Amino acid sequence: MTFKIRGILSLMLAAVFILAACAPAPAPGPSATPDLNRIATDVAATIFAGQTATAAAQPSATPTFLPQPTDTPAIPTATPFVIVTSTSSGSSGGGGSTTKPAYACDVIRQRPFDNSTYRPGDDFDVKWTIINTGTATWPDGTDFKYFSGPKMVSQSFLELPQMKPGAQYSVHWDASAPDTKGFQVMTWIVQGGFCYPYVAIIVE
């Protein structure tokens, strides 16, 4: 009887080992070899998501750089000085046409050229051709007078004739360079303050 029990137990153990050997392998668990490509992809995606979130959290304002002061004297621009604001008329097409201001002017054929060099007391010619570029006619007797800077001509004032839109008036005066050395600017003004002819020279 004892031999029979031992034989049965031996057969059962053998069957267990055979079944265990034939059973399918267990699924990989935490100790399985990791998929490095998948990990790299996941990390890259996480970094990208973090960068996107960080960028979205940043303030959207861009730094403003303020102009730095310089020692260069300001030269009035010769063309054109307009104080009357232009107006626009809208159209159904979304665009608009800009109308000319009533009072405006341009200065052409200016002499001397900007930054011309002279010695103190040197003689030279001042020439301006003033053009009415506005839509209004300037009345006869419109003032044209000295405004600022070293006075390089003997005249201080003159009255312009009537000037219709597009009309021109030329000024030609004798001038002399001031005694003060350096950058020198003389400005004149058309009545109404919409035009400032000027002379800008260097005295050495």
C-alpha positions in Angstrom: 0.0 0.0 0.0 2.8 2.3 0.9 4.5 1.6 -2.4 1.3 2.4 -4.3 0.9 5.8 -2.5 4.5 6.7 -3.3 4.0 5.7 -6.9 0.8 7.8 -7.2 2.6 10.8 -5.6 5.5 10.4 -8.0 3.2 10.3 -11.0 1.3 13.4 -9.7 4.6 15.3 -9.2 5.7 14.3 -12.6 2.4 15.5 -14.1 2.7 18.8 -12.3 6.2 19.4 -13.7 5.1 18.4 -17.2 2.1 20.8 -17.0 4.3 23.5 -15.6 6.8 23.1 -18.4 4.0 23.2 -21.0 2.1 26.1 -19.5 2.5 29.5 -21.4 5.1 32.0 -20.1 3.7 34.7 -17.8 3.2 38.2 -19.3 6.1 40.6 -18.8 5.9 42.5 -15.5 7.7 45.5 -14.1 11.0 43.6 -14.5 10.6 43.4 -18.3 13.1 45.2 -20.5 11.8 48.8 -21.1 11.0 50.2 -24.6 13.6 52.9 -24.9 12.2 54.5 -28.0 8.8 54.9 -26.4 10.3 56.4 -23.3 12.3 58.9 -25.4 9.1 59.9 -27.3 7.2 60.3 -24.1 9.9 62.5 -22.5 10.1 64.7 -25.6 6.4 65.1 -25.6 6.5 66.0 -21.9 9.3 68.6 -22.4 7.4 70.1 -25.3 4.2 70.4 -23.2 6.1 72.0 -20.4 7.7 74.5 -22.7 4.3 75.4 -24.2 2.8 75.8 -20.8 5.7 78.0 -19.7 5.5 80.2 -22.7 1.8 80.6 -22.3 2.4 81.7 -18.7 4.9 84.4 -19.7 3.6 88.0 -20.0 2.8 88.9 -23.6 4.2 92.4 -23.5 7.4 93.1 -25.3 10.1 95.4 -23.9 9.9 99.0 -25.1 13.1 100.7 -25.9 12.9 104.4 -25.3 15.1 106.7 -27.5 18.2 107.9 -25.8 18.9 111.7 -25.6 21.6 112.9 -28.0 23.6 116.1 -28.2 22.8 116.6 -31.8 20.8 119.8 -32.4 17.4 119.4 -33.9 17.1 120.6 -37.4 13.6 121.5 -38.5 12.5 119.6 -41.6 12.1 121.6 -44.7 9.1 119.7 -46.1 6.2 120.2 -45.3 5.2 121.5 -41.9 1.5 120.9 -41.7 -0.5 121.7 -38.6 -3.9 121.2 -40.1 -4.8 117.5 -39.7 -5.7 115.6 -42.8 -9.1 114.0 -42.9 -10.2 110.7 -44.5 -13.4 109.9 -46.3 -14.5 106.3 -45.9 -15.8 104.1 -48.7 -17.8 101.0 -48.8 -14.8 99.1 -50.1 -13.0 99.4 -46.7 -10.4 101.9 -48.0 -10.3 105.6 -47.8 -8.8 108.6 -49.6 -6.8 111.2 -47.8 -7.6 114.8 -48.5 -5.0 117.5 -48.6 -4.9 120.0 -45.7 -6.1 123.5 -46.3 -2.7 125.1 -45.3 0.6 123.4 -46.1 3.8 124.3 -47.9 7.0 122.8 -49.2 10.4 124.3 -49.6 12.5 123.4 -52.6 15.8 124.6 -54.1 17.2 125.4 -50.7 20.7 127.0 -50.5 23.0 126.6 -48.8 22.9 122.8 -48.6 22.6 121.4 -45.1 25.9 121.2 -43.2 27.7 123.5 -45.6 30.9 124.7 -43.9 31.9 128.4 -43.5 34.3 130.5 -41.5 33.0 133.2 -39.2 31.9 136.2 -41.2 31.9 134.4 -44.6 29.3 135.6 -47.1 26.9 133.2 -48.8 23.5 133.2 -50.4 20.2 132.1 -48.8 17.7 130.8 -51.4 14.3 129.2 -50.8 11.4 128.5 -53.1 8.2 128.2 -51.2 5.3 126.2 -52.7 1.7 126.3 -51.5 0.8 122.6 -51.3 -2.5 123.0 -49.5 -6.0 123.5 -50.9 -6.5 127.1 -49.6 -5.3 130.3 -51.2 -2.9 132.3 -49.0 -4.1 135.9 -48.9 -1.9 138.8 -50.1 0.3 140.0 -47.2 0.8 136.7 -45.5 3.7 137.1 -43.1 7.0 135.4 -43.6 9.4 136.3 -40.8 12.6 135.4 -38.9 11.8 132.8 -36.1 14.8 131.5 -34.3 18.6 130.8 -34.2 21.5 133.1 -35.3 20.2 135.8 -37.6 22.3 135.4 -40.7 20.5 137.9 -43.0 19.7 141.6 -42.6 16.0 141.1 -43.3 13.6 140.1 -40.5 10.2 140.1 -42.2 8.5 140.2 -45.6 4.9 139.9 -46.8 4.2 137.2 -49.3 1.9 137.9 -52.3 -1.4 136.0 -52.8 -0.5 132.4 -53.4 -3.1 130.0 -54.8 -2.6 126.2 -54.4 0.5 125.1 -56.4 1.9 128.7 -56.6 5.6 129.3 -55.8 7.5 132.2 -54.4 11.3 132.5 -54.3 13.4 134.2 -51.7 17.1 135.2 -52.4 19.1 137.0 -49.7 22.7 137.8 -48.9 23.8 136.2 -45.7 26.9 135.9 -43.6 28.1 133.2 -41.2 27.8 134.0 -37.5 30.9 134.5 -35.3 30.0 131.6 -33.1 31.6 128.4 -34.2 29.8 125.1 -34.4 26.5 123.9 -35.8 24.2 126.9 -36.5 20.5 126.8 -37.5 18.4 129.8 -38.5 14.7 129.3 -39.0 11.9 131.4 -40.6 8.2 130.9 -40.3 5.2 131.3 -42.6 2.2 132.9 -40.8 0.1 130.2 -39.3 3.1 128.0 -38.3 2.7 125.4 -41.1 6.0 126.0 -42.8 9.5 126.6 -41.4 12.3 127.3 -44.0 15.7 127.0 -42.4 19.5 127.3 -42.9 21.7 124.7 -41.2 25.5 125.3 -41.5 28.7 124.6 -39.7 31.0 127.4 -38.7 34.6 126.4 -38.3 
